[in-house]
Each structure stands twice: as C-alpha cells, then as structure tokens.
Amino acid sequence: MTIATFFKRTGTCLACFLLLSLASCDLFSPSSSDQPSSRVVIVDNWLSVSLATDEAVIHEAGILGDLLHLTVRYGGGCAEHEFELYADGVFLESEPPQAVLRLSHNAHRDSCKALIQTDLLYDLFPLRTAYMRHYGPKGTLLLRIHPPGNNEPFQPLVTYSF
C-alpha cells in the first residue's frame, strides 16, 4: 500500500467518523430559550418577596400568544445567572388596564465582565387568569416590565391581548 492510498483511505474513514459524530448530536432540538423558562409569579404582597436585583438591561420585549419574550443583556460569563419574572396581583386602572412586572436577576456573584445577551420566555397565563377574575375572559393589558432594581419600566410598554 502506498502512502497516498493510506491517506486516501484514512481521510475517508475520518470524514465518515466526523459525519457520524455530528449526526448523533442533537443539533436540531429546541434550545432552552425556545421553551418557556417559567411562568410569571403573581405577587399579592411585595413586602413578602425578596427580588434579586443584579444589573440587567431589557433590550427587546414582545408577545407571542401567552408567551412574553425578553432579550436581556448583562455582564458576566463565569457563573450561571437566574432570572424570574414577578407580577403584581392588582392591576393599575387605565384603559386598557396595566400590569406591573418586575424582572429578578441573580448573577451568583459573577464578577466577569463579558457582555452576555440571552432570550427569556415567560408563560403569562397566570397573569391572564388574574385578569379574567377581575374583567372577564377577553381583554388587553399593558405590561410595565421593570428591569432588575429599576423603578422605570421598559419602553415602549408591551401590549398583551387575549
């Protein structure tokens, strides 16, 4: 066997191995950001809740059905970050009514400085259920989504219709 024949056969085997390895990977499964990360938590008494307020900026917000999609940016890269979304159980009276939501961010003392961007999905069905108890089965809410530790909501306010 010549050296050229050896490399030709070895190269073919290597290519087959790589293709089989890639085929066994689950490349086309939905990522975790394609699944609701959690449901919004309805809060009746804010004094009973301790929100993590590590810095994060809401870059984009939108609605698809009962899902709230948030694109957030934050500093980190060395630890896993946790986000939770809380909503006031009482609506602000306006036309349409408004719901106050607060995003919680726990960076777990991550001191790294990389700029991270991630997509978060939250199921708003509990908020819809709370609305239905007060106003009926169909309606619209304006969502006042506050970034962690921020008293000013993300602008523009997000419209949630159902």
C-alpha positions as CSV (number, residue, x, y, z in Angstrom):
1,M,0.0,0.0,0.0
2,T,1.4,3.4,-1.0
3,I,1.3,6.4,1.3
4,A,-1.2,8.2,-1.0
5,T,-3.6,5.2,-0.7
6,F,-3.2,5.1,3.1
7,F,-4.1,8.8,3.4
8,K,-6.9,8.5,1.0
9,R,-8.5,5.6,3.0
10,T,-7.7,7.2,6.3
11,G,-9.2,10.5,5.2
12,T,-12.3,8.8,4.0
13,C,-12.6,7.0,7.4
14,L,-12.0,10.2,9.3
15,A,-14.7,12.0,7.2
16,C,-17.2,9.2,7.9
17,F,-16.4,9.3,11.6
18,L,-17.0,13.1,11.7
19,L,-20.3,12.8,9.9
20,L,-21.5,10.0,12.2
21,S,-20.4,12.1,15.2
22,L,-22.3,15.1,14.0
23,A,-25.3,13.0,13.1
24,S,-25.5,11.7,16.6
25,C,-25.6,15.2,18.0
26,D,-29.0,16.7,18.7
27,L,-28.4,19.7,16.5
28,F,-32.0,20.4,15.7
29,S,-33.6,20.2,19.1
30,P,-35.1,23.3,20.5
31,S,-32.7,25.2,22.7
32,S,-33.7,26.1,26.3
33,S,-34.5,29.6,25.1
34,D,-37.2,28.1,22.8
35,Q,-39.1,26.8,25.8
36,P,-40.8,28.8,28.5
37,S,-38.3,29.3,31.2
38,S,-41.0,29.6,33.8
39,R,-44.4,31.1,34.5
40,V,-44.8,34.6,35.8
41,V,-45.2,34.6,39.5
42,I,-48.2,36.6,40.8
43,V,-47.4,38.6,43.9
44,D,-50.1,39.9,46.3
45,N,-47.7,41.4,48.9
46,W,-44.4,42.8,47.6
47,L,-43.1,43.0,51.1
48,S,-43.1,39.2,51.3
49,V,-40.8,38.9,48.2
50,S,-37.1,39.4,48.1
51,L,-36.1,40.1,44.5
52,A,-32.5,39.6,43.3
53,T,-31.5,42.9,41.6
54,D,-28.2,42.2,39.9
55,E,-28.0,44.5,36.9
56,A,-29.5,43.5,33.6
57,V,-30.9,45.6,30.7
58,I,-34.0,44.6,28.8
59,H,-33.1,45.1,25.1
60,E,-36.3,43.9,23.5
61,A,-39.7,42.7,24.6
62,G,-42.6,41.1,22.7
63,I,-45.6,38.8,23.0
64,L,-46.4,35.6,21.1
65,G,-49.7,34.1,22.3
66,D,-49.4,33.8,26.1
67,L,-45.6,34.0,26.0
68,L,-43.5,37.0,26.9
69,H,-40.2,37.1,25.1
70,L,-37.5,39.2,26.6
71,T,-34.0,39.8,25.3
72,V,-31.7,40.8,28.1
73,R,-28.1,41.9,28.4
74,Y,-25.9,41.7,31.4
75,G,-22.3,41.4,32.4
76,G,-20.8,38.0,33.4
77,G,-19.7,34.8,31.8
78,C,-18.2,32.9,34.8
79,A,-21.4,31.7,36.6
80,E,-24.9,30.7,35.7
81,H,-27.4,33.5,36.0
82,E,-31.0,33.1,37.2
83,F,-34.0,35.2,36.0
84,E,-37.5,35.2,37.4
85,L,-40.5,37.4,36.5
86,Y,-43.0,38.6,39.1
87,A,-46.3,40.4,38.5
88,D,-48.4,42.5,40.9
89,G,-51.8,40.7,41.5
90,V,-53.5,44.1,41.4
91,F,-53.8,46.0,38.1
92,L,-53.4,49.7,37.5
93,E,-56.8,51.1,36.4
94,S,-56.5,52.7,33.0
95,E,-57.7,51.9,29.5
96,P,-56.5,49.3,29.0
97,P,-55.5,48.2,32.5
98,Q,-51.8,47.9,33.3
99,A,-49.9,45.2,35.0
100,V,-46.7,45.9,36.9
101,L,-44.0,43.2,36.3
102,R,-40.5,43.0,37.8
103,L,-37.6,41.0,36.4
104,S,-35.4,39.5,39.0
105,H,-31.7,38.7,38.2
106,N,-29.4,36.7,40.4
107,A,-25.8,36.7,39.0
108,H,-24.5,34.5,41.8
109,R,-21.6,36.9,42.4
110,D,-20.3,36.6,38.8
111,S,-17.6,39.2,38.6
112,C,-16.7,38.5,34.9
113,K,-17.1,41.4,32.5
114,A,-18.3,39.7,29.2
115,L,-21.4,41.2,27.7
116,I,-23.9,38.4,27.6
117,Q,-27.2,38.5,25.7
118,T,-29.9,35.9,26.3
119,D,-33.5,35.4,25.4
120,L,-36.0,34.6,28.1
121,L,-39.6,33.2,27.7
122,Y,-42.3,33.5,30.3
123,D,-45.7,32.0,30.3
124,L,-48.2,34.8,31.1
125,F,-51.2,32.5,31.6
126,P,-51.3,33.2,35.4
127,L,-51.5,36.9,34.6
128,R,-54.3,36.3,32.1
129,T,-56.1,34.2,34.7
130,A,-55.9,37.1,37.3
131,Y,-57.2,39.5,34.6
132,M,-60.1,37.2,33.8
133,R,-61.2,37.1,37.5
134,H,-61.5,40.9,37.5
135,Y,-62.6,41.9,34.0
136,G,-63.9,38.8,32.1
137,P,-62.5,36.3,29.5
138,K,-61.1,38.6,26.8
139,G,-59.1,41.8,27.1
140,T,-55.8,43.7,26.8
141,L,-53.2,44.5,29.3
142,L,-50.3,47.0,29.1
143,L,-47.3,45.4,30.6
144,R,-45.0,47.7,32.7
145,I,-41.9,45.5,32.8
146,H,-39.3,46.8,35.2
147,P,-35.6,45.6,34.8
148,P,-33.9,44.4,37.9
149,G,-33.6,47.1,40.5
150,N,-35.1,49.8,38.2
151,N,-38.2,51.9,39.0
152,E,-38.7,52.9,35.4
153,P,-40.4,50.3,33.1
154,F,-39.0,49.2,29.8
155,Q,-40.3,51.4,27.0
156,P,-42.5,51.1,25.0
157,L,-44.9,49.3,27.2
158,V,-45.8,45.9,25.9
159,T,-49.4,45.1,24.8
160,Y,-50.8,41.7,25.8
161,S,-54.1,40.9,24.2
162,F,-56.1,37.7,24.6
